[in-house]
């Protein structure tokens, strides 16, 4: 009987292991974060696991390669900084058991970038999803980026058009528009499309003496698949500043997968109930045998 209980419990354990997925050990606050010049921001990064021994931070400016900011050994108290971050009091790392936060004080416009938290053990390196930091300067009041939500539910095979309306000053250097996508799961935010300077898509303000213009940009997405799911950010670079919109979330639902997920959840709940019942029966029988022998 005891052998049967152990065998049954082991089989259920295997079922649970096959049904579930192992989550990433790094949990980084992902998406878009906005800050004003002079603010202090803390980019959070948590690590759940015992394998990693070294932790790091990387900064990736737009359209550039990642730059190493810092590294820290698991049992060290202070992080080591590199390159332009060395001896820079604006950057510091808050490190403790399972915590590797990056603090940036007196934020400047040049801090706008995507920041990645990383961990390493043996020959395995793992990165977080990335956090986009958008720094707004004093010129932000003269610019605005408006993104419209997708009104209807979207299924694979459908087509949608993402809209971005920009109000900006007319600068000598013009402006460029970028589309970023931050997908779910392990995908990381990155540039997916660049408009460049298209004056034919802009209308200058009719007010006398005004230097502002209204520009409309569209990003068509055709024959959508589940891999297109995520949040799409429109960003404009103008007058020496980059400004992001609030993002348009594109939820792509597959009815068959949703039904299958619900069925899987019901099976797991049923297995959990059966497992609990069998364990209780085993414990009761063992207790009764103990009493009889006593």
ABEGO torsion letter per residue (X at the ends): XAAAAAAAAAAAAAAAAAABBBBBABBBBBEBBBBBBGBBBBBBBBBBEAABABBBBBBBBBGBBBBBABBBBAABABBBBBEAABGBAABBBBBBBGBBBBBBBGBBAAABBBBBBBBBBEABBBBBAEBBBBBBBAAAAABBBBBBBBABBBBBGBBBBBBBBBBBBBBAAEBBBBBBBBBBEABBBBBABBAEBBAAABBBBABBGBABBBBBBBBBBBGBBAAABEBBBBBBBBGGBBBBBAEBBBBBBBAAAAAAAAAAAAAAAAAAAAAAAAAAAAAAAAAAAAAAAX
